[in-house]
Amino acid sequence: MRKLFAIGDIHGHFAELTRLMDILVGEAGLDPDSDTVVFLGDYVDGGPATRQVVDQLIAWQEQYPHWVFLKGNHEDLMLDALVYNNRTYGDYYLWWNQGGRATAHSYLPPEASDYDRAIMQPAAFIATHHLEWLNTRPLTHDQDGYLFVHAGFRPPYHLDAQREEDMLWIREGFFERRFNFGKPVVFGHTPFAEPRVFHDDRPDHTGEIVAIGIDTMFHDFGKLTAVELYPADQRAHPAFFFSNFLP
């Protein structure tokens, strides 16, 4: 049977990403050619190696076209600041001060002088094909009885009526409601010290998993989390895998 995995917010941490993939292959038995990995967005901002992370994700997509790479709110912030002239958020520094500085530094040309580095604008040197790739990431994915999204969905609206803003940004309004969308929702975005599994607490549905949150990176500390997702009759105890923060 083909396996299904999801990986939480990476935030520019390339070493942790490569370590986690080694763990998935070595311990979880991931076969990249046949199994699916869904990445939940927020590849950029915070850690020191966003450029390497995005390079690697693009390479994986080319090698494993059945893998899925969703968009997160930090990709949206970055694109708004560098491509769309702040049309959505209205403030370039909203991105810059929430990890954008580290992202920009990861793209600085190594041959640039200190003076060049001081005056260069990120839009001038961040790889255009990276921005184009980030811009075309989907917001949701549906596979094998699971729904995947970066932040969550707003109850009680049907999935077809969800707003992009909520799918990128919602927090407590989604997971604290424990709303049953018909399939477990696997999400990132809201950082937890440990991955969290939310159950339907209605008397006639007690124990049914409604959501699984796997953002544990906290930008600059914590750990990167992956989850192996099982078929419906094995969902009670999903398997988690971690790559601790590497200083």
C-alpha positions as CSV (number, residue, x, y, z in Angstrom):
1,M,0.0,0.0,0.0
2,R,1.3,3.5,-0.9
3,K,2.0,5.7,2.1
4,L,1.0,9.3,2.7
5,F,3.0,11.8,4.7
6,A,2.7,15.5,5.5
7,I,5.5,17.9,6.6
8,G,4.9,21.1,8.6
9,D,6.2,24.6,8.3
10,I,9.9,24.7,7.3
11,H,10.7,28.4,7.6
12,G,14.0,28.4,5.9
13,H,15.6,25.5,7.9
14,F,17.3,23.4,5.3
15,A,19.4,21.3,7.6
16,E,16.3,20.2,9.5
17,L,14.5,19.5,6.3
18,T,17.2,17.2,4.9
19,R,17.5,15.5,8.3
20,L,13.8,14.8,8.5
21,M,13.7,13.4,5.0
22,D,16.5,11.0,5.9
23,I,14.5,9.9,9.0
24,L,11.4,9.4,6.8
25,V,13.3,7.2,4.4
26,G,15.3,5.3,7.0
27,E,12.7,4.9,9.8
28,A,9.3,5.3,8.2
29,G,10.1,3.5,5.0
30,L,9.2,6.4,2.7
31,D,9.6,5.4,-1.0
32,P,9.7,8.8,-2.8
33,D,8.9,7.2,-6.1
34,S,5.6,5.8,-5.0
35,D,4.6,7.4,-1.7
36,T,3.2,11.0,-1.5
37,V,4.6,13.8,0.7
38,V,2.4,16.9,1.2
39,F,4.2,20.1,2.3
40,L,1.9,22.5,4.2
41,G,3.6,25.8,3.2
42,D,5.7,28.4,5.0
43,Y,8.9,27.4,3.3
44,V,10.3,30.9,3.7
45,D,11.1,33.4,6.5
46,G,12.8,32.9,9.8
47,G,15.6,30.4,9.2
48,P,18.9,31.0,7.5
49,A,18.5,29.0,4.3
50,T,15.3,29.8,2.5
51,R,17.0,29.8,-0.9
52,Q,18.3,26.3,-0.3
53,V,14.9,25.1,0.9
54,V,13.1,26.4,-2.2
55,D,15.8,25.1,-4.5
56,Q,15.3,21.7,-2.9
57,L,11.5,21.7,-3.0
58,I,11.5,22.7,-6.7
59,A,14.0,19.8,-7.4
60,W,11.8,17.4,-5.5
61,Q,8.7,18.5,-7.5
62,E,10.5,17.9,-10.7
63,Q,11.7,14.5,-9.5
64,Y,8.5,13.4,-7.8
65,P,5.6,15.1,-9.6
66,H,3.0,13.3,-7.3
67,W,4.3,15.2,-4.3
68,V,2.3,18.3,-3.2
69,F,3.5,21.7,-2.2
70,L,0.9,24.1,-0.7
71,K,1.1,27.9,-0.2
72,G,1.4,29.4,3.3
73,N,0.9,32.9,4.6
74,H,4.6,33.6,4.6
75,E,4.8,32.9,0.9
76,D,1.8,35.2,0.5
77,L,3.5,38.0,2.5
78,M,6.7,37.6,0.6
79,L,5.0,37.7,-2.8
80,D,2.8,40.7,-1.7
81,A,6.0,42.6,-0.7
82,L,8.2,41.7,-3.7
83,V,5.8,41.1,-6.6
84,Y,2.4,42.8,-5.9
85,N,3.5,46.1,-4.4
86,N,1.8,45.5,-1.1
87,R,-1.7,45.3,-2.6
88,T,-3.1,42.9,0.0
89,Y,-1.2,43.7,3.3
90,G,-0.3,47.3,2.6
91,D,3.1,47.2,4.4
92,Y,6.4,45.9,3.0
93,Y,7.8,45.6,6.5
94,L,5.1,43.2,7.6
95,W,7.0,40.7,5.6
96,W,10.5,42.1,6.3
97,N,10.0,42.0,10.1
98,Q,8.5,38.5,10.2
99,G,11.4,36.7,8.8
100,G,11.8,38.4,5.5
101,R,15.2,39.8,6.5
102,A,16.6,36.3,6.9
103,T,15.0,35.2,3.6
104,A,16.6,38.1,1.8
105,H,20.0,37.5,3.3
106,S,19.9,33.9,2.1
107,Y,19.6,35.1,-1.5
108,L,22.4,37.8,-1.3
109,P,25.0,37.2,-4.0
110,P,28.2,35.9,-2.3
111,E,30.4,38.2,-4.5
112,A,28.5,41.3,-3.4
113,S,30.5,43.9,-1.5
114,D,29.4,45.2,1.9
115,Y,28.2,48.4,0.2
116,D,26.3,46.4,-2.4
117,R,24.6,44.4,0.3
118,A,23.6,47.5,2.1
119,I,21.8,49.1,-0.8
120,M,20.5,46.1,-2.8
121,Q,16.7,45.6,-2.7
122,P,15.5,42.0,-2.3
123,A,13.3,42.2,-5.4
124,A,16.4,42.8,-7.4
125,F,18.3,39.6,-6.4
126,I,15.8,37.0,-5.1
127,A,15.4,34.4,-7.8
128,T,12.5,35.2,-10.2
129,H,11.8,31.5,-10.8
130,H,11.5,31.0,-7.0
131,L,8.9,33.7,-6.8
132,E,7.0,32.3,-9.8
133,W,7.0,28.8,-8.2
134,L,5.8,30.1,-4.8
135,N,3.1,32.1,-6.5
136,T,1.6,29.0,-8.2
137,R,1.3,26.8,-5.1
138,P,-2.2,25.5,-4.5
139,L,-4.0,26.3,-1.2
140,T,-5.6,22.9,-0.5
141,H,-5.2,19.2,-1.3
142,D,-7.6,16.3,-0.9
143,Q,-6.2,12.7,-0.9
144,D,-6.9,9.3,0.7
145,G,-9.5,10.7,3.0
146,Y,-7.6,13.7,4.3
147,L,-7.8,17.4,3.6
148,F,-4.6,19.5,3.6
149,V,-4.3,23.2,4.1
150,H,-1.8,25.6,5.5
151,A,-3.9,27.3,8.3
152,G,-7.3,25.7,8.3
153,F,-10.9,26.2,7.3
154,R,-13.6,28.4,8.8
155,P,-16.6,26.5,10.3
156,P,-19.3,25.9,9.4
157,Y,-18.8,27.0,5.7
158,H,-18.6,24.4,3.0
159,L,-15.1,23.9,1.6
160,D,-16.2,25.5,-1.7
161,A,-17.1,28.7,0.2
162,Q,-13.8,29.1,2.1
163,R,-11.9,32.3,1.8
164,E,-8.2,32.4,0.8
165,E,-7.5,34.6,3.8
166,D,-8.8,32.0,6.2
167,M,-7.0,29.1,4.5
168,L,-3.7,31.1,4.9
169,W,-4.3,32.8,8.3
170,I,-7.0,31.3,10.5
171,R,-6.0,29.9,13.9
172,E,-8.3,29.3,17.0
173,G,-11.5,29.9,15.0
174,F,-10.7,26.7,13.1
175,F,-9.1,24.2,15.5
176,E,-10.9,25.2,18.7
177,R,-14.2,24.6,17.1
178,R,-13.3,20.9,16.4
179,F,-15.7,21.1,13.4
180,N,-16.0,18.0,11.4
181,F,-15.5,18.7,7.7
182,G,-16.1,15.1,6.8
183,K,-12.3,14.3,6.6
184,P,-9.5,15.0,9.0
185,V,-7.8,18.3,8.2
186,V,-4.0,18.3,8.3
187,F,-2.6,21.8,8.9
188,G,0.4,23.9,9.9
189,H,0.6,27.6,10.6
190,T,-0.2,27.7,14.4
191,P,2.9,26.7,16.3
192,F,2.6,24.1,19.0
193,A,5.3,22.7,21.2
194,E,4.2,19.2,20.1
195,P,1.9,18.1,17.2
196,R,-1.7,18.1,18.2
197,V,-4.6,15.8,17.3
198,F,-8.1,17.2,17.6
199,H,-11.1,15.0,18.1
200,D,-14.8,15.5,17.4
201,D,-16.3,15.9,20.9
202,R,-19.9,15.4,20.0
203,P,-21.3,12.4,21.9
204,D,-22.1,10.4,18.8
205,H,-18.7,11.2,17.2
206,T,-16.4,11.0,20.2
207,G,-12.9,9.9,19.2
208,E,-13.2,10.8,15.5
209,I,-10.1,12.8,14.4
210,V,-11.1,16.1,12.9
211,A,-7.7,17.9,12.6
212,I,-4.0,17.3,13.0
213,G,-1.7,20.3,13.6
214,I,2.0,19.8,12.9
215,D,3.7,23.2,13.0
216,T,6.4,22.9,15.6
217,M,9.2,24.9,14.1
218,F,8.7,28.4,15.7
219,H,10.8,30.1,13.0
220,D,14.2,29.8,14.8
221,F,13.8,27.0,17.4
222,G,11.8,23.9,18.0
223,K,11.6,21.0,15.6
224,L,10.3,20.1,12.2
225,T,7.5,17.6,12.2
226,A,6.2,15.0,9.7
227,V,3.2,12.8,10.1
228,E,2.4,9.5,8.5
229,L,-1.3,9.3,7.7
230,Y,-3.1,6.0,7.9
231,P,-6.3,4.7,6.3
232,A,-9.6,5.3,8.2
233,D,-9.5,2.1,10.2
234,Q,-6.0,2.9,11.6
235,R,-6.3,6.7,12.3
236,A,-6.5,6.5,16.1
237,H,-2.7,6.9,16.5
238,P,-1.0,8.7,13.7
239,A,2.8,8.4,13.6
240,F,5.0,11.5,14.0
241,F,8.6,12.0,13.1
242,F,10.8,14.9,14.1
243,S,14.0,16.7,13.2
244,N,15.2,18.7,16.2
245,F,16.4,22.2,15.6
246,L,20.1,22.2,14.5
247,P,22.0,25.3,15.6
